[in-house]
Amino acid sequence: MPTKAYDLPEQECVRLVRSKHVGRLVYAERGLPVVRLAEFVIVDENVVIHGQVGPWLDRLDGAVVAFEVDHVNTATHTGWCVVIVGRARRAETADDSYERHCSIDMGQISGHRVRFPARPVQ
């Protein structure tokens, strides 16, 4: 049985992303792809990455990046994946903590549900 994929409407994609708190930030550095696990929240129409930002944050300011969130249920052989593409911006909190974070506008959102074929346990 082949893997089956079903496209998701944008509202469902946003709902699924809001249900998670860790995703993958994808960007290019020196012409090569970089993938970073990142904690995030959704604020208005933005993915806000907080906490573990580093020197790479300055290089992303103004760049177009992707942010991916997914879930796989190994018991039911199902899952979903949502990809957000948008422009990253460096931002800082307005309070005394002066925490830097990365905000990504949700310019393009796409996603799909998948059903994987059952595999025998080895």
C-alpha positions in Angstrom: 0.0 0.0 0.0 1.6 3.3 -1.0 1.8 6.4 1.2 -1.2 8.6 0.7 -1.1 12.4 1.2 -4.0 14.8 1.5 -3.6 18.6 1.3 -4.8 20.6 4.2 -6.7 24.0 4.1 -4.8 26.9 5.6 -7.0 27.3 8.7 -6.4 23.6 9.6 -2.6 24.2 9.1 -2.6 27.1 11.5 -4.7 25.1 14.0 -2.2 22.2 13.9 0.8 24.5 14.2 -0.7 26.1 17.3 -1.0 22.7 18.9 2.8 22.3 19.0 5.6 24.2 20.6 8.7 22.9 18.8 9.4 23.1 15.0 12.2 23.4 12.5 13.6 26.6 11.2 15.1 26.2 7.8 17.4 28.7 6.1 20.4 29.0 3.9 23.9 29.7 5.1 26.8 30.0 2.7 24.6 28.4 0.0 23.8 25.3 2.1 20.6 24.4 4.0 20.5 24.7 7.7 17.8 23.2 9.9 17.4 24.2 13.6 15.0 22.8 16.2 13.3 25.8 17.8 10.7 26.5 20.5 8.0 28.9 19.2 4.6 30.5 19.8 2.2 32.0 17.3 1.5 35.7 17.9 -1.0 37.3 15.6 0.2 36.2 12.1 3.8 35.5 13.1 5.8 32.5 14.3 7.9 33.8 17.2 11.1 31.8 18.0 12.3 32.6 21.5 14.9 31.4 24.0 17.8 29.8 22.2 18.6 32.5 19.6 22.3 33.0 18.8 24.6 34.9 16.4 22.7 33.3 13.5 19.8 35.5 14.3 21.5 38.6 13.0 22.2 36.9 9.7 18.5 36.0 9.2 17.1 39.5 9.7 15.2 40.2 6.5 15.8 36.8 4.9 13.1 34.5 3.6 13.0 31.3 5.7 10.8 28.2 6.1 9.4 26.9 9.4 8.2 23.3 9.6 6.0 21.6 12.2 4.9 18.0 12.1 3.5 15.1 14.0 3.6 11.3 13.4 1.5 8.8 15.2 3.3 5.5 15.0 0.4 3.5 16.3 -2.0 4.6 13.6 0.6 5.2 10.8 -0.7 8.7 10.2 0.8 12.1 10.5 0.8 15.7 9.3 3.3 18.3 8.2 2.9 22.1 7.9 5.4 24.4 6.2 5.3 28.2 6.7 7.4 30.4 4.4 8.0 34.0 5.3 10.4 36.8 6.1 12.4 36.6 9.3 12.8 39.7 11.5 14.9 40.2 14.6 12.9 41.6 17.5 13.3 42.3 21.2 11.0 42.3 24.1 9.7 45.6 25.4 10.2 44.8 29.0 13.3 44.7 31.2 14.3 41.2 30.2 15.6 42.4 26.8 15.2 39.0 25.3 15.9 38.8 21.6 13.8 36.6 19.4 13.0 35.9 15.7 9.6 36.7 14.2 8.6 35.1 10.9 5.5 36.4 9.1 3.2 33.6 7.9 3.4 34.6 4.2 2.7 31.1 2.7 1.2 28.2 4.6 0.8 24.7 3.2 0.4 21.3 4.8 -0.7 17.8 4.3 -1.9 14.7 6.2 -0.3 11.4 5.4 -1.2 7.7 5.9 1.9 5.5 5.9 1.7 1.8 5.0 2.0 -0.5 8.1 5.4 -2.0 8.3 6.2 -5.4 10.0 8.0 -5.1 13.3 11.6 -6.3 13.0 
